[in-house]
Amino acid sequence: MLDSIQSRGYDITRLTFDMGYNHAMSGDFHKGLRERGIPNVQEYREEQKGITNGVGGAKFVEGDYYCPGTATKHLDATVDYDKAKGAISERQWRDNLAERWKFALHLKDVKANGKVRLSCPALGPSATVSCPIRDIHPRAFRGKREPGQVLKKDLPKRWAETAVCCQDSITVHPDEFLTEQQKYRYGSDTWLAVYKTDRNVVESVNNTLKSDFRVDLNSERRMRGLAASQYVVTFKAAALNYKRIADYARAQLRKAEKETRRYNPTPIRAGVKLPATDIKPAERKVRSRDRHGWSDYGRNRKKFHSVEVKPDVTSEG
């Protein structure tokens, strides 16, 4: 289906699915999405939350690689939030995530073969954490938010032998832990808004499809067998798509007719002639400062050459 959509010239900006779909599909499904350039947005299953893997000492947590010196309470923020069952608020959980993101490894570059190089978050002028085993760059933390702090007690015992702690970067294959990678950072404002919106749309469509035909109840199915049910649902999905297109076209026609009636009123009784109306669409009001280009806030404003005015200094005496 995805190949059919792309073959007709449409761009698929993302594919959003829940835990059930994520559990049913294997890693080949996620690899196929990557090969087609389709990012995904997903909810994690219980076993996919918290520390699940790692490379070169870096810990892989919910789609990102993190410094091995990241505090456990931040790495297990989602696990603790689920176990608390209300004792930890969503705001506290997301605050812990925001603090953890400071410890995420930075993207250094991408090789020609697709492999990714990641660097320690305490290196360079764009450092986001301060670490006792890394020298701070002179331009780091200037005018930025408060950096994360790696505590000595959280450092690996053999940090000198840990690749991410003693090298400039580590190399990661893009297909590593592919089933847990997604377009937006899990738990962020963007992820939450996109995931909830997409899931609401999907559930709305499902509700419409099932409104007059309960495909989930064996006793009310009009046809028996999985293949027959899929056949019927396919036709219902196609009919729903046609209905939405027709509803949109009908709404556009009604909008155009409404505008026409506004400027050409119909008489109540036949044979009655109404005077011609001179009503015109209301013009968009523009402030004089924007109309004449006097403001620095206008979009695409006209630029003027600045002229330096020297002070009038007169000699005394």
Backbone hydrogen bonds in HBPLUS format (Angstrom, degrees):
<---DONOR---> <-ACCEPTOR-->    atom                        ^
c    i                          cat <-CA-CA->   ^        H-A-AA   ^      H-
h    n   atom  resd res      DA  || num        DHA   H-A  angle D-A-AA Bond
n    s   type  num  typ     dist DA aas  dist angle  dist       angle   num
A0005-ILE N   A0001-MET O   2.99 MM   4  6.32 155.8  2.05 151.5 157.3     1
A0006-GLN N   A0002-LEU O   3.03 MM   4  6.28 166.2  2.05 152.5 155.7     2
A0007-SER N   A0003-ASP O   2.87 MM   4  5.94 149.5  1.96 144.5 153.3     3
A0008-ARG N   A0005-ILE O   3.29 MM   3  5.52 145.2  2.42 100.8 110.2     4
A0009-GLY N   A0006-GLN O   3.00 MM   3  5.28 158.8  2.05 114.4 116.1     5
A0015-LEU N   A0039-PRO O   2.94 MM  24  6.42 133.6  2.16 140.4 154.7     6
A0041-VAL N   A0015-LEU O   2.98 MM  26  6.16 153.3  2.05 136.5 139.1     7
A0017-PHE N   A0041-VAL O   3.04 MM  24  6.58 151.6  2.12 160.7 169.7     8
A0022-ASN N   A0018-ASP O   3.07 MM   4  6.26 159.5  2.11 149.9 156.3     9
A0023-HIS N   A0019-MET O   2.93 MM   4  6.08 145.6  2.05 144.6 152.9    10
A0024-ALA N   A0020-GLY O   3.16 MM   4  6.34 146.1  2.28 140.0 148.7    11
A0025-MET N   A0021-TYR O   3.21 MM   4  6.36 144.0  2.35 150.0 157.0    12
A0029-PHE N   A0026-SER O   3.17 MM   3  5.69 143.0  2.31 109.4 118.1    13
A0031-LYS N   A0027-GLY O   3.00 MM   4  6.28 154.5  2.07 148.2 156.2    14
A0032-GLY N   A0028-ASP O   2.87 MM   4  6.02 150.4  1.96 141.9 149.6    15
A0033-LEU N   A0029-PHE O   3.08 MM   4  6.42 147.7  2.18 143.8 152.2    16
A0034-ARG N   A0030-HIS O   3.07 MM   4  6.39 156.3  2.13 146.3 152.0    17
A0035-GLU N   A0031-LYS O   2.98 MM   4  6.26 160.9  2.02 151.5 156.4    18
A0036-ARG N   A0032-GLY O   3.15 MM   4  6.30 139.7  2.31 138.9 148.7    19
A0038-ILE N   A0033-LEU O   2.85 MM   5  5.03 170.5  1.86 153.4 150.6    20
A0037-GLY N   A0034-ARG O   2.98 MM   3  4.98 156.9  2.04 103.3 110.5    21
A0183-LYS N   A0040-ASN O   2.82 MM 143  5.67 166.6  1.84 164.2 167.4    22
A0048-GLN N   A0045-ARG O   3.00 MM   3  5.28 151.4  2.08 108.5 117.6    23
A0049-LYS N   A0046-GLU O   3.35 MM   3  5.62 168.2  2.36 110.2 113.3    24
A0052-THR N   A0060-PHE O   3.11 MM   8  6.03 170.3  2.12 176.1 178.5    25
A0060-PHE N   A0053-ASN O   2.79 MM   7  5.01 172.0  1.79 131.6 131.1    26
A0055-VAL N   A0058-ALA O   3.04 MM   3  5.30 135.7  2.24 132.6 145.5    27
A0058-ALA N   A0055-VAL O   2.93 MM   3  5.30 147.0  2.04 127.8 125.8    28
A0164-VAL N   A0056-GLY O   3.05 MM 108  5.75 157.8  2.10 165.6 161.3    29
A0059-LYS N   A0066-TYR O   2.97 MM   7  5.08 153.6  2.04 140.4 143.9    30
A0066-TYR N   A0059-LYS O   2.75 MM   7  5.08 151.3  1.83 137.3 147.2    31
A0061-VAL N   A0064-ASP O   2.83 MM   3  5.48 160.3  1.87 165.9 168.2    32
A0064-ASP N   A0061-VAL O   3.17 MM   3  5.48 165.7  2.19 116.0 120.4    33
A0105-LEU N   A0065-TYR O   2.83 MM  40  5.72 166.9  1.85 148.7 151.9    34
A0067-CYS N   A0103-PHE O   3.02 MM  36  5.59 157.0  2.07 148.1 154.4    35
A0070-THR N   A0067-CYS O   3.12 MM   3  5.60 157.0  2.17 122.1 121.6    36
A0074-HIS N   A0071-ALA O   3.08 MM   3  5.52 140.1  2.25 107.6 118.2    37
A0075-LEU N   A0071-ALA O   3.14 MM   4  6.51 159.2  2.18 150.6 156.9    38
A0076-ASP N   A0072-THR O   2.87 MM   4  5.95 158.9  1.92 156.1 160.6    39
A0077-ALA N   A0074-HIS O   3.29 MM   3  4.93 159.9  2.33 104.6 103.5    40
A0080-ASP N   A0076-ASP O   2.86 MM   4  6.00 170.2  1.87 161.8 164.0    41
A0081-TYR N   A0077-ALA O   3.01 MM   4  6.10 150.0  2.10 139.4 148.2    42
A0082-ASP N   A0078-THR O   3.00 MM   4  6.23 154.6  2.07 148.4 153.8    43
A0083-LYS N   A0079-VAL O   3.05 MM   4  6.28 157.6  2.10 148.1 154.5    44
A0084-ALA N   A0080-ASP O   2.90 MM   4  5.96 144.5  2.03 144.9 153.9    45
A0087-ALA N   A0084-ALA O   3.32 MM   3  5.02 169.1  2.34 101.1 104.1    46
A0093-TRP N   A0089-SER O   3.04 MM   4  6.35 159.9  2.08 149.5 155.2    47
A0094-ARG N   A0090-GLU O   2.95 MM   4  6.16 161.1  1.98 150.1 154.6    48
A0095-ASP N   A0091-ARG O   2.94 MM   4  6.11 143.7  2.07 141.7 152.0    49
A0096-ASN N   A0092-GLN O   3.00 MM   4  6.25 153.3  2.07 147.3 153.6    50
A0097-LEU N   A0093-TRP O   3.02 MM   4  6.37 148.4  2.13 142.4 151.6    51
A0098-ALA N   A0094-ARG O   2.94 MM   4  6.15 156.8  1.99 142.9 148.7    52
A0099-GLU N   A0095-ASP O   3.06 MM   4  6.34 151.0  2.15 144.6 151.8    53
A0100-ARG N   A0096-ASN O   2.97 MM   4  6.18 150.4  2.06 142.2 150.8    54
A0101-TRP N   A0097-LEU O   2.93 MM   4  6.19 149.2  2.02 153.5 161.2    55
A0102-LYS N   A0099-GLU O   3.33 MM   3  5.70 149.1  2.44 104.2 112.2    56
A0103-PHE N   A0100-ARG O   2.87 MM   3  5.53 150.2  1.96 119.7 127.8    57
A0104-ALA N   A0101-TRP O   3.23 MM   3  5.18 166.6  2.25 104.0 107.6    58
A0106-HIS N   A0119-SER O   3.03 MM  13  5.22 150.4  2.12 147.4 149.7    59
A0119-SER N   A0106-HIS O   2.82 MM  13  5.22 159.3  1.86 148.3 155.0    60
A0108-LYS N   A0117-ARG O   2.78 MM   9  5.39 164.9  1.81 155.4 156.2    61
A0117-ARG N   A0109-ASP O   2.90 MM   8  5.40 169.5  1.91 171.6 168.4    62
A0111-LYS N   A0115-LYS O   2.82 MM   4  5.32 162.9  1.85 167.9 168.8    63
A0114-GLY N   A0111-LYS O   3.01 MM   3  5.30 160.3  2.05 112.2 116.0    64
A0116-VAL N   A0172-VAL O   2.84 MM  56  5.16 166.8  1.85 163.8 160.0    65
A0172-VAL N   A0116-VAL O   2.72 MM  56  5.16 164.3  1.75 157.2 162.9    66
A0118-LEU N   A0170-ILE O   2.87 MM  52  5.42 162.1  1.90 160.5 164.2    67
A0170-ILE N   A0118-LEU O   2.81 MM  52  5.42 152.4  1.89 152.9 161.6    68
A0123-LEU N   A0120-CYS O   3.23 MM   3  5.71 166.9  2.25 121.2 121.7    69
A0128-THR N   A0121-PRO O   2.89 MM   7  5.69 151.9  1.97 156.9 166.1    70
A0127-ALA N   A0124-GLY O   3.32 MM   3  5.58 145.8  2.45 116.7 114.9    71
A0148-GLY N   A0128-THR O   2.92 MM  20  6.33 161.1  1.96 148.7 146.4    72
A0130-SER N   A0148-GLY O   2.78 MM  18  6.19 151.9  1.85 155.0 160.8    73
A0150-VAL N   A0130-SER O   2.95 MM  20  6.13 178.3  1.95 167.7 167.2    74
A0134-ARG N   A0131-CYS O   3.25 MM   3  5.43 168.4  2.26 112.2 115.3    75
A0140-ALA N   A0137-HIS O   3.03 MM   3  5.18 164.4  2.05 113.2 117.8    76
A0154-ASP N   A0151-LEU O   2.99 MM   3  5.40 148.7  2.09 109.3 118.8    77
A0155-LEU N   A0152-LYS O   3.18 MM   3  5.30 155.8  2.24 104.0 111.3    78
A0161-GLU N   A0158-ARG O   3.04 MM   3  5.65 155.7  2.10 114.6 121.8    79
A0162-THR N   A0159-TRP O   3.00 MM   3  4.88 162.6  2.03 104.4 109.2    80
A0165-CYS N   A0162-THR O   3.00 MM   3  5.42 138.7  2.17 111.2 123.2    81
A0166-CYS N   A0162-THR O   3.16 MM   4  6.36 136.9  2.36 154.1 166.6    82
A0167-GLN N   A0163-ALA O   2.94 MM   4  5.57 134.6  2.15 155.3 160.0    83
A0176-GLU N   A0173-HIS O   3.02 MM   3  5.50 167.6  2.04 120.5 123.6    84
A0180-GLU N   A0177-PHE O   3.17 MM   3  5.86 162.8  2.20 117.6 122.8    85
A0181-GLN N   A0178-LEU O   3.20 MM   3  5.31 164.8  2.23 107.7 112.4    86
A0188-SER N   A0185-ARG O   3.08 MM   3  5.73 163.0  2.10 142.0 142.7    87
A0192-LEU N   A0188-SER O   2.94 MM   4  6.13 167.4  1.96 155.0 158.3    88
A0193-ALA N   A0189-ASP O   3.00 MM   4  6.17 162.9  2.03 149.6 154.0    89
A0194-VAL N   A0190-THR O   2.96 MM   4  6.08 171.0  1.97 156.5 159.2    90
A0195-TYR N   A0191-TRP O   2.84 MM   4  5.83 168.3  1.86 154.6 158.7    91
A0196-LYS N   A0192-LEU O   3.08 MM   4  5.99 166.1  2.10 143.1 147.6    92
A0197-THR N   A0193-ALA O   3.12 MM   4  6.10 160.2  2.16 141.5 147.6    93
A0198-ASP N   A0194-VAL O   2.94 MM   4  6.05 171.5  1.95 154.8 157.5    94
A0199-ARG N   A0195-TYR O   2.93 MM   4  6.02 163.0  1.96 150.7 156.0    95
A0200-ASN N   A0196-LYS O   2.97 MM   4  6.06 154.2  2.03 144.9 151.9    96
A0201-VAL N   A0197-THR O   3.05 MM   4  6.32 153.8  2.12 148.7 155.7    97
A0202-VAL N   A0198-ASP O   3.01 MM   4  6.30 160.9  2.05 149.9 154.7    98
A0203-GLU N   A0199-ARG O   2.91 MM   4  6.12 167.4  1.93 152.6 155.8    99
A0204-SER N   A0200-ASN O   2.94 MM   4  6.04 147.8  2.04 140.8 149.8   100
A0205-VAL N   A0201-VAL O   3.04 MM   4  6.33 156.2  2.10 149.0 154.6   101
A0206-ASN N   A0202-VAL O   2.91 MM   4  6.21 162.9  1.94 153.7 158.8   102
A0207-ASN N   A0203-GLU O   2.92 MM   4  6.06 154.7  1.98 143.1 149.8   103
A0208-THR N   A0204-SER O   3.03 MM   4  6.29 150.1  2.12 142.8 150.7   104
A0209-LEU N   A0205-VAL O   2.94 MM   4  6.23 158.8  1.99 154.1 159.6   105
A0210-LYS N   A0206-ASN O   3.04 MM   4  6.22 147.1  2.15 145.3 153.7   106
A0211-SER N   A0208-THR O   3.31 MM   3  5.11 157.7  2.36  97.9 104.5   107
A0215-VAL N   A0213-PHE O   2.87 MM   2  5.81 116.7  2.28 117.1 100.2   108
A0217-LEU N   A0214-ARG O   3.23 MM   3  5.65 165.9  2.25 111.8 116.0   109
A0220-GLU N   A0217-LEU O   3.22 MM   3  5.57 148.8  2.33 106.9 115.3   110
A0221-ARG N   A0218-ASN O   3.43 MM   3  5.45 167.9  2.44 104.2 107.6   111
A0229-SER N   A0225-GLY O   3.07 MM   4  6.29 158.7  2.12 148.2 154.1   112
A0230-GLN N   A0226-LEU O   2.93 MM   4  6.16 160.5  1.97 155.1 160.3   113
A0231-TYR N   A0227-ALA O   2.97 MM   4  6.16 149.6  2.07 143.0 151.6   114
A0232-VAL N   A0228-ALA O   3.05 MM   4  6.36 157.7  2.10 149.7 154.2   115
A0233-VAL N   A0229-SER O   2.93 MM   4  6.13 168.4  1.95 154.3 157.6   116
A0234-THR N   A0230-GLN O   2.95 MM   4  6.03 152.3  2.02 144.1 151.2   117
A0235-PHE N   A0231-TYR O   3.30 MM   4  6.61 156.8  2.35 143.6 148.5   118
A0236-LYS N   A0232-VAL O   2.96 MM   4  6.28 154.5  2.02 150.2 158.2   119
A0237-ALA N   A0233-VAL O   2.83 MM   4  6.05 154.2  1.90 150.1 156.7   120
A0238-ALA N   A0234-THR O   3.01 MM   4  6.26 158.1  2.06 146.9 152.7   121
A0239-ALA N   A0235-PHE O   2.88 MM   4  6.09 158.3  1.93 146.8 153.2   122
A0240-LEU N   A0236-LYS O   2.88 MM   4  6.08 151.1  1.97 144.3 152.2   123
A0241-ASN N   A0237-ALA O   3.03 MM   4  6.30 153.2  2.11 145.6 152.3   124
A0242-TYR N   A0238-ALA O   3.01 MM   4  6.34 161.5  2.05 151.7 156.3   125
A0243-LYS N   A0239-ALA O   2.90 MM   4  6.10 154.0  1.97 145.7 153.4   126
A0244-ARG N   A0240-LEU O   2.97 MM   4  6.22 154.9  2.03 147.5 153.4   127
A0245-ILE N   A0241-ASN O   3.05 MM   4  6.33 157.2  2.10 149.0 155.0   128
A0246-ALA N   A0242-TYR O   2.90 MM   4  6.13 161.1  1.93 150.6 156.1   129
A0247-ASP N   A0243-LYS O   2.81 MM   4  6.01 157.5  1.86 149.8 156.3   130
A0248-TYR N   A0244-ARG O   2.98 MM   4  6.15 155.1  2.05 144.0 150.3   131
A0249-ALA N   A0245-ILE O   2.98 MM   4  6.26 163.6  2.01 150.8 155.1   132
A0250-ARG N   A0246-ALA O   2.86 MM   4  6.04 159.1  1.91 150.5 156.6   133
A0251-ALA N   A0247-ASP O   2.93 MM   4  6.09 153.6  2.00 143.6 150.6   134
A0252-GLN N   A0248-TYR O   3.02 MM   4  6.32 151.5  2.10 148.3 155.6   135
A0253-LEU N   A0249-ALA O   3.05 MM   4  6.35 154.4  2.12 147.3 153.9   136
A0254-ARG N   A0250-ARG O   2.97 MM   4  6.22 161.2  2.01 151.1 156.0   137
A0255-LYS N   A0251-ALA O   3.00 MM   4  6.15 150.1  2.09 140.9 149.1   138
A0256-ALA N   A0252-GLN O   3.02 MM   4  6.29 155.7  2.08 145.5 151.5   139
A0257-GLU N   A0253-LEU O   2.88 MM   4  6.15 160.0  1.92 152.6 158.3   140
A0258-LYS N   A0254-ARG O   2.92 MM   4  6.04 152.3  2.00 144.2 151.5   141
A0259-GLU N   A0255-LYS O   3.13 MM   4  6.41 152.6  2.21 143.8 150.2   142
A0260-THR N   A0256-ALA O   3.00 MM   4  6.29 150.8  2.09 144.2 152.8   143
A0261-ARG N   A0257-GLU O   2.90 MM   4  6.17 162.4  1.94 153.5 157.0   144
A0262-ARG N   A0258-LYS O   3.07 MM   4  6.18 139.8  2.24 137.3 148.1   145
A0264-ASN N   A0260-THR O   2.93 MM   4  6.01 128.8  2.20 142.7 158.1   146
A0272-VAL N   A0269-ARG O   3.41 MM   3  5.98 155.9  2.48 132.9 132.7   147
A0290-ASP N   A0287-ARG O   3.04 MM   3  5.34 127.2  2.33 102.8 116.0   148
A0291-ARG N   A0287-ARG O   2.81 MM   4  6.07 153.8  1.88 151.9 160.9   149
A0292-HIS N   A0288-SER O   2.91 MM   4  5.95 154.4  1.98 149.2 153.0   150
A0294-TRP N   A0289-ARG O   2.69 MM   5  4.77 140.6  1.84 145.1 154.7   151
